[in-house]
Amino acid sequence: MELNSYQQQAFDYQRPNIEKFGKRNWFWTIFFLCWVVAGGYALYLQISKGHGVTGMRDNVVWGLFIVNFIFFIGLSYAGAIISGILHLLKVPWGKPIIRLAQMMTIISVVVGPIFILLCVGRFDRLHYLFIHPRIQSPMTWDVMAVVTFFVGAVLFLYMALIKDLAVYRDAKLKVPKWRQKLYTALALGYRGAASQKRHLIISQNLLAIIMIPLSIIVASILSWIFGMTLRPGWHSTIFGPYFVIGALYSGCGVLIVAMWVYRKMYKLENYFTDRHFTYLGYIMLVLAAGYGYFTFSEYFTSWFGSAKWDNELITKLFSPGEYGWWTFFANFAGILIPILIVSIPATRKPNWITGVAFLMIIAMWVKRYLIIVPTLETTLLPMQDTRTEYVKYAATWPEWVLTGAGIASFLLFFTLISKFVTVVPVSGLEEAEPHFAHHSHQHHPHQHAPVTKEEVKPA
């Protein structure tokens, strides 16, 4: 597998990252595994003692688990849309971050559905969902959509990896033999022949064309689980686009944070440049404005309609004694602050953009919580048992530990994948922009700027 000078330098620079695991990676791997083990113990308690160990009751039947599911599955849809658009439009500056978006897609679609399983009381009857589905139920639609999306996401990432897998196969990496054999098998005999390139490009383009509308469809189906009910705060015709833009917004924030972390860990300033953060910041700003519009429409129409149940929910969301401060944080930190930070040139810097993206991610998780819990606490019928723990939802420690285990699994997968393949796709840098190398070289003189194609052309 032949590489040009720019690609070879990019590979040589990242080669040590996949050959050596390192003490820091071992520390984080063990740390995340400890969280996963703690989550396993919490799951054991939940299975052995029942859902009574959680805060979920007959009234609030969904809690942190569904909040986490919506959040993580939204990230997967965002990653597929972002990577698909960047691939189809052949955006030069987007090539180094396509793999990050694809990694986010796969990891999120694996971690997210696990939280659905945590809500199931009878695991021994789980297979009934597949052999006796109710086609009238949006739950069934969502299962079918997520499974289809998972298959497409795996194929999309795999097609994008084949060229790099061929590079790893031929590079004689200092890795265990089983890994070398795995690279050889997964490369599928790719040698860079013209016919192989043509078939691979066609396959990637078709998958990108499929994944973008598929992501929008499955995100909409997820929203219909709520929108098809008559509950206040859920029964809304804007929930479909609201969920789609919310997923994109959250995914953009996670992509920015992941880019910043890898840039610091692996010294990838030459590839994840300041310009990448600025461009993704602009995208985040546009999505923040759109998400803010949908949020305002949701609140305003419910309040102005004066329906009893809707008014009760709106009062609960904006009352300081209930969820008022949560609502303020979700909207201020999740919408207004990102717009301000990116709009001001003085704060349009990688660290500022990453910090506000991280804050926005937390705010978007809180927003998912506000979509689920307050609505379920707003009862439509009189309750016989009005004890506080039945009327109000309060997550218990097993729920928080399992939430932490899910986040740890998400980060663990990112850690392990980055030691198996290069974070920046080597074969995808055929048209790198000279500005990136020049710009990063000025700010990081201790590193060698990658050589561009223009610089290696013979005179």
C-alpha positions as CSV (number, residue, x, y, z in Angstrom):
1,M,0.0,0.0,0.0
2,E,1.8,3.1,-1.3
3,L,1.6,6.5,0.5
4,N,2.6,9.9,-0.6
5,S,5.0,12.0,1.5
6,Y,2.2,13.7,3.4
7,Q,0.4,10.4,4.2
8,Q,3.7,8.7,5.1
9,Q,4.6,11.5,7.5
10,A,1.1,11.4,9.1
11,F,1.4,7.7,9.6
12,D,4.9,7.8,11.0
13,Y,3.9,10.5,13.4
14,Q,0.9,8.4,14.7
15,R,2.6,5.0,14.5
16,P,3.9,5.0,18.1
17,N,0.3,5.6,19.4
18,I,-0.9,2.3,18.1
19,E,2.3,0.3,18.8
20,K,2.6,1.3,22.5
21,F,-0.2,1.3,25.1
22,G,1.6,3.5,27.6
23,K,1.2,3.9,31.3
24,R,-1.3,6.7,31.0
25,N,-3.6,4.6,28.8
26,W,-3.3,1.7,31.2
27,F,-4.3,4.0,34.1
28,W,-7.4,5.3,32.3
29,T,-8.3,1.8,31.1
30,I,-8.2,0.4,34.6
31,F,-10.1,3.4,36.0
32,F,-12.9,2.9,33.5
33,L,-13.0,-0.8,34.0
34,C,-13.4,-0.2,37.8
35,W,-16.5,1.9,37.0
36,V,-17.8,-0.9,34.7
37,V,-17.3,-3.5,37.5
38,A,-19.1,-1.2,40.0
39,G,-21.9,-0.9,37.4
40,G,-22.0,-4.7,37.1
41,Y,-22.6,-4.9,40.9
42,A,-25.4,-2.3,40.8
43,L,-27.0,-4.3,37.9
44,Y,-26.7,-7.5,40.0
45,L,-28.6,-5.8,42.8
46,Q,-31.3,-4.5,40.4
47,I,-31.8,-8.0,39.0
48,S,-31.7,-9.8,42.3
49,K,-33.8,-7.4,44.3
50,G,-36.0,-5.9,41.5
51,H,-36.5,-2.4,40.3
52,G,-37.3,-1.3,43.9
53,V,-33.6,-0.5,44.3
54,T,-34.1,2.3,41.7
55,G,-36.2,5.4,42.0
56,M,-38.6,4.3,39.3
57,R,-42.1,3.6,40.4
58,D,-45.6,3.1,38.8
59,N,-45.9,6.8,38.2
60,V,-42.4,7.7,37.0
61,V,-41.6,4.5,35.1
62,W,-38.6,6.1,33.3
63,G,-35.6,7.8,34.9
64,L,-31.9,8.1,34.4
65,F,-31.7,5.1,32.1
66,I,-34.0,6.5,29.4
67,V,-32.3,9.9,29.8
68,N,-29.0,8.3,29.1
69,F,-30.4,6.2,26.2
70,I,-31.8,9.3,24.5
71,F,-28.5,11.2,25.0
72,F,-26.1,8.5,23.7
73,I,-28.3,7.3,20.8
74,G,-28.6,11.0,19.7
75,L,-24.8,11.2,19.6
76,S,-24.6,8.2,17.3
77,Y,-27.1,9.8,14.9
78,A,-25.1,13.0,15.0
79,G,-21.9,11.3,14.2
80,A,-23.4,9.5,11.2
81,I,-24.8,12.7,9.8
82,I,-21.7,14.8,10.3
83,S,-19.3,12.2,8.9
84,G,-21.7,11.5,6.0
85,I,-21.9,15.1,5.0
86,L,-18.2,15.7,5.3
87,H,-17.5,12.7,3.2
88,L,-20.0,13.5,0.4
89,L,-19.1,17.1,0.2
90,K,-15.4,16.3,0.3
91,V,-14.7,19.1,2.7
92,P,-10.8,19.3,2.9
93,W,-10.7,20.6,6.5
94,G,-13.1,17.8,7.6
95,K,-11.0,14.9,6.6
96,P,-9.0,14.6,9.8
97,I,-12.2,14.5,12.0
98,I,-14.3,12.1,9.9
99,R,-13.0,9.1,11.8
100,L,-13.7,10.7,15.2
101,A,-17.3,11.2,14.1
102,Q,-17.6,7.6,12.9
103,M,-16.0,6.3,16.1
104,M,-18.6,8.4,18.1
105,T,-21.4,6.8,16.0
106,I,-20.4,3.2,16.7
107,I,-19.6,3.6,20.3
108,S,-22.8,5.5,21.1
109,V,-25.0,3.1,19.3
110,V,-23.4,0.3,21.4
111,V,-23.6,2.0,24.8
112,G,-27.0,3.7,24.3
113,P,-29.3,0.7,23.9
114,I,-27.7,-0.9,27.0
115,F,-29.7,1.6,29.1
116,I,-32.9,0.4,27.5
117,L,-32.1,-3.1,28.7
118,L,-31.6,-1.7,32.3
119,C,-35.3,-0.7,32.3
120,V,-36.4,-4.2,31.4
121,G,-37.7,-6.1,34.4
122,R,-37.7,-9.6,32.8
123,F,-34.5,-10.3,30.8
124,D,-35.8,-13.8,30.2
125,R,-38.6,-12.4,28.0
126,L,-36.5,-10.0,26.1
127,H,-36.5,-12.1,23.0
128,Y,-40.3,-11.7,22.8
129,L,-39.7,-8.2,21.5
130,F,-38.3,-9.8,18.3
131,I,-40.5,-12.8,17.9
132,H,-43.8,-11.3,19.0
133,P,-43.4,-7.5,18.2
134,R,-46.4,-5.2,18.1
135,I,-46.1,-3.3,14.9
136,Q,-48.5,-0.6,16.3
137,S,-46.0,0.3,19.0
138,P,-43.4,3.0,18.4
139,M,-41.1,1.0,20.7
140,T,-41.0,-1.7,18.0
141,W,-40.3,0.8,15.4
142,D,-37.3,2.1,17.4
143,V,-35.9,-1.4,17.9
144,M,-36.0,-2.1,14.2
145,A,-34.6,1.3,13.4
146,V,-31.7,1.1,15.9
147,V,-30.7,-2.4,14.7
148,T,-30.8,-1.3,11.0
149,F,-28.8,1.9,11.9
150,F,-26.2,-0.2,13.8
151,V,-25.5,-2.4,10.8
152,G,-25.2,0.6,8.5
153,A,-22.9,2.4,10.9
154,V,-20.5,-0.6,11.2
155,L,-20.3,-0.9,7.4
156,F,-19.7,2.8,7.0
157,L,-16.8,2.8,9.5
158,Y,-15.4,-0.4,8.1
159,M,-15.4,0.9,4.5
160,A,-13.6,4.0,5.7
161,L,-11.0,1.9,7.5
162,I,-10.0,-0.6,4.7
163,K,-7.3,1.6,3.2
164,D,-5.7,2.3,6.6
165,L,-5.9,-1.3,7.6
166,A,-3.9,-2.1,4.4
167,V,-1.4,0.5,5.5
168,Y,-1.1,-1.2,9.0
169,R,-0.8,-4.6,7.3
170,D,2.2,-3.5,5.2
171,A,4.0,-1.4,7.7
172,K,5.3,-4.2,9.9
173,L,4.1,-2.7,13.1
174,K,5.6,-3.7,16.4
175,V,2.3,-5.3,17.5
176,P,1.3,-8.8,18.7
177,K,1.0,-11.4,15.9
178,W,-2.8,-11.7,16.4
179,R,-3.2,-8.0,15.7
180,Q,-1.1,-8.2,12.6
181,K,-3.2,-11.2,11.4
182,L,-6.4,-9.2,12.2
183,Y,-5.2,-6.2,10.1
184,T,-4.4,-8.6,7.2
185,A,-7.8,-10.3,7.4
186,L,-9.8,-7.0,7.7
187,A,-7.9,-5.3,4.8
188,L,-9.5,-7.8,2.5
189,G,-6.5,-7.9,0.2
190,Y,-6.7,-4.2,-0.6
191,R,-3.6,-3.1,-2.6
192,G,-4.7,0.3,-4.0
193,A,-5.6,-1.0,-7.5
194,A,-7.7,1.3,-9.6
195,S,-10.7,-1.1,-9.6
196,Q,-10.4,-1.5,-5.8
197,K,-10.4,2.3,-5.3
198,R,-13.4,2.7,-7.6
199,H,-15.4,0.0,-5.8
200,L,-14.5,1.4,-2.4
201,I,-15.4,4.9,-3.3
202,I,-18.8,3.8,-4.7
203,S,-19.5,1.8,-1.6
204,Q,-18.6,4.7,0.8
205,N,-20.6,7.2,-1.2
206,L,-23.7,4.9,-1.2
207,L,-23.4,4.2,2.5
208,A,-23.0,8.0,3.3
209,I,-26.1,8.7,1.1
210,I,-28.0,6.0,3.1
211,M,-26.8,6.9,6.6
212,I,-27.7,10.6,6.5
213,P,-31.5,10.1,5.9
214,L,-31.5,7.0,8.0
215,S,-30.1,8.9,10.9
216,I,-32.8,11.5,10.5
217,I,-35.5,8.8,10.3
218,V,-34.4,6.9,13.3
219,A,-34.0,10.1,15.4
220,S,-37.5,11.0,14.4
221,I,-38.8,7.5,15.3
222,L,-37.2,7.9,18.8
223,S,-39.1,11.2,19.2
224,W,-42.4,9.5,18.2
225,I,-42.1,7.3,21.3
226,F,-43.0,10.5,23.2
227,G,-44.9,12.5,20.6
228,M,-47.4,9.7,19.9
229,T,-48.6,9.8,23.5
230,L,-51.1,12.4,25.0
231,R,-48.9,13.4,27.9
232,P,-48.2,17.1,28.4
233,G,-44.8,18.2,27.1
234,W,-44.6,15.1,24.8
235,H,-47.6,15.3,22.5
236,S,-46.1,17.8,20.0
237,T,-45.6,17.8,16.2
238,I,-42.2,19.5,16.5
239,F,-40.6,16.6,18.5
240,G,-39.2,15.0,15.3
241,P,-37.1,17.9,14.1
242,Y,-36.5,18.9,17.7
243,F,-34.8,15.6,18.5
244,V,-32.8,15.7,15.2
245,I,-31.3,19.1,15.8
246,G,-30.8,18.3,19.5
247,A,-28.8,15.2,18.6
248,L,-26.7,17.1,16.1
249,Y,-26.1,19.8,18.6
250,S,-25.0,17.4,21.3
251,G,-22.9,15.4,18.8
252,C,-21.1,18.5,17.6
253,G,-20.1,19.3,21.2
254,V,-18.8,15.8,21.9
255,L,-16.8,15.9,18.7
256,I,-15.2,19.1,19.8
257,V,-14.3,17.8,23.2
258,A,-13.0,14.5,21.7
259,M,-10.8,16.4,19.2
260,W,-9.4,18.6,22.0
261,V,-8.6,15.5,24.2
262,Y,-6.9,13.6,21.4
263,R,-5.0,16.7,20.3
264,K,-3.6,17.0,23.8
265,M,-2.9,13.3,24.5
266,Y,-1.3,12.5,21.1
267,K,0.1,15.9,20.2
268,L,-2.0,16.2,17.1
269,E,-1.9,20.0,16.7
270,N,-0.8,19.6,13.1
271,Y,-4.0,17.8,12.2
272,F,-6.6,19.1,14.7
273,T,-5.8,22.8,14.2
274,D,-7.3,25.9,15.6
275,R,-9.2,26.3,12.3
276,H,-11.0,23.0,13.0
277,F,-12.2,24.3,16.3
278,T,-13.3,27.6,14.8
279,Y,-15.3,25.8,12.0
280,L,-17.0,23.4,14.4
281,G,-17.7,26.3,16.7
282,Y,-19.5,28.0,13.8
283,I,-21.6,24.8,13.3
284,M,-22.3,24.7,17.0
285,L,-23.5,28.3,16.9
286,V,-25.9,27.7,14.1
287,L,-27.2,24.5,15.8
288,A,-27.6,26.4,19.1
289,A,-29.7,29.1,17.4
290,G,-31.9,26.5,15.8
291,Y,-32.2,24.5,19.0
292,G,-33.0,27.7,20.9
293,Y,-35.8,28.4,18.5
294,F,-37.4,25.0,18.9
295,T,-37.1,25.3,22.7
296,F,-38.8,28.6,22.7
297,S,-41.6,27.3,20.5
298,E,-42.1,24.3,22.8
299,Y,-42.4,26.5,25.9
300,F,-44.4,29.3,24.4
301,T,-47.1,27.2,22.7
302,S,-47.6,25.1,25.8
303,W,-47.9,28.2,28.0
304,F,-50.1,30.2,25.6
305,G,-52.5,27.2,24.9
306,S,-53.6,27.3,28.6
307,A,-54.4,23.6,28.7
308,K,-54.6,22.5,32.3
309,W,-52.0,19.7,32.1
310,D,-49.6,21.7,29.9
311,N,-49.9,24.7,32.3
312,E,-49.2,22.4,35.3
313,L,-46.0,21.1,33.5
314,I,-44.8,24.6,32.5
315,T,-45.3,25.8,36.1
316,K,-43.3,22.9,37.3
317,L,-40.5,23.5,34.8
318,F,-40.1,27.2,35.6
319,S,-40.9,27.2,39.4
320,P,-37.6,27.7,41.4
321,G,-39.0,25.3,44.0
322,E,-39.4,22.5,41.4
323,Y,-37.2,22.4,38.2
324,G,-36.8,26.2,37.6
325,W,-33.0,26.2,38.2
326,W,-32.6,23.1,36.1
327,T,-34.5,24.8,33.3
328,F,-32.4,27.9,33.6
329,F,-29.2,26.0,33.5
330,A,-30.3,23.9,30.5
331,N,-31.2,27.0,28.5
332,F,-28.5,29.4,29.6
333,A,-25.5,27.0,29.5
334,G,-26.9,25.0,26.6
335,I,-28.0,27.7,24.3
336,L,-27.0,31.3,25.2
337,I,-23.4,30.8,26.4
338,P,-22.3,28.8,23.3
339,I,-23.7,31.5,21.1
340,L,-21.9,34.2,23.0
341,I,-18.6,32.5,23.2
342,V,-18.4,31.6,19.5
343,S,-19.8,35.0,18.4
344,I,-17.0,37.0,20.2
345,P,-13.7,36.8,18.3
346,A,-11.7,37.2,21.5
347,T,-13.1,33.9,22.9
348,R,-13.2,32.1,19.6
349,K,-10.2,30.0,20.7
350,P,-9.9,26.1,21.0
351,N,-9.9,26.1,24.8
352,W,-12.9,28.5,25.1
353,I,-14.8,26.6,22.4
354,T,-14.0,23.2,24.0
355,G,-15.0,24.5,27.5
356,V,-18.3,25.8,26.3
357,A,-18.9,22.6,24.3
358,F,-18.4,20.5,27.5
359,L,-20.8,22.8,29.4
360,M,-23.3,22.5,26.6
361,I,-23.1,18.7,26.7
362,I,-24.0,18.7,30.4
363,A,-26.8,21.1,29.8
364,M,-28.2,18.9,27.0
365,W,-28.2,15.9,29.3
366,V,-30.1,18.0,31.8
367,K,-32.5,19.0,29.1
368,R,-33.2,15.3,28.3
369,Y,-33.9,14.8,32.0
370,L,-36.4,17.7,31.9
371,I,-38.1,16.1,29.0
372,I,-38.6,12.8,30.8
373,V,-39.1,13.2,34.5
374,P,-41.3,16.3,35.0
375,T,-43.8,15.0,32.4
376,L,-44.0,11.7,34.2
377,E,-44.5,13.4,37.6
378,T,-47.4,15.3,36.1
379,T,-50.2,12.8,36.7
380,L,-53.2,12.6,34.4
381,L,-55.3,10.6,36.9
382,P,-55.7,10.8,40.7
383,M,-53.2,8.6,42.5
384,Q,-54.2,6.2,45.3
385,D,-50.7,6.1,46.8
386,T,-49.4,9.7,47.1
387,R,-46.2,8.9,49.1
388,T,-43.4,11.3,48.1
389,E,-41.3,8.5,46.6
390,Y,-44.2,7.5,44.4
391,V,-45.1,11.0,43.2
392,K,-41.5,12.5,43.0
393,Y,-38.6,10.7,41.2
394,A,-35.2,10.6,42.9
395,A,-32.5,8.6,41.3
396,T,-30.8,6.1,43.7
397,W,-27.1,5.2,43.9
398,P,-27.4,2.1,41.7
399,E,-28.8,4.3,38.9
400,W,-26.0,6.8,39.3
401,V,-23.4,4.0,39.4
402,L,-24.9,2.5,36.2
403,T,-24.9,5.9,34.6
404,G,-21.2,6.3,35.5
405,A,-20.5,2.8,34.1
406,G,-22.1,3.8,30.9
407,I,-20.0,6.9,30.6
408,A,-16.9,5.0,31.5
409,S,-17.7,2.4,28.8
410,F,-18.1,5.2,26.3
411,L,-14.7,6.6,27.2
412,L,-13.1,3.2,27.4
413,F,-14.1,2.3,23.9
414,F,-12.6,5.6,22.7
415,T,-9.4,4.8,24.5
416,L,-9.1,1.2,23.1
417,I,-10.1,2.1,19.5
418,S,-7.4,4.9,19.4
419,K,-4.8,2.2,20.2
420,F,-6.0,-0.1,17.4
421,V,-6.3,2.5,14.6
422,T,-4.9,5.9,14.0
423,V,-7.1,8.7,15.2
424,V,-6.4,10.8,12.1
425,P,-7.1,8.7,8.9
426,V,-3.9,8.3,7.0
427,S,-5.3,7.5,3.6
428,G,-7.8,10.3,3.9
429,L,-5.2,13.0,3.8
430,E,-4.7,13.1,0.0
431,E,-5.8,16.7,-0.3
432,A,-4.6,18.3,3.0
433,E,-4.6,22.0,3.0
434,P,-1.2,23.6,3.1
435,H,-2.6,26.3,5.4
436,F,-3.1,23.8,8.2
437,A,0.5,22.6,8.3
438,H,1.8,26.2,8.0
439,H,-0.6,27.5,10.7
440,S,0.2,24.7,13.2
441,H,3.9,24.9,12.6
442,Q,3.9,28.5,13.6
443,H,2.2,27.8,16.9
444,H,4.1,24.5,17.6
445,P,7.7,24.9,16.4
446,H,8.7,21.8,18.3
447,Q,6.9,19.6,15.8
448,H,7.5,19.0,12.2
449,A,4.7,20.3,10.0
450,P,3.4,17.7,7.6
451,V,4.6,18.0,4.0
452,T,1.8,18.8,1.5
453,K,1.5,17.4,-1.9
454,E,2.4,20.8,-3.4
455,E,5.7,20.7,-1.5
456,V,6.8,17.3,-2.8
457,K,6.0,17.9,-6.5
458,P,9.2,17.7,-8.6
459,A,10.3,21.0,-10.2
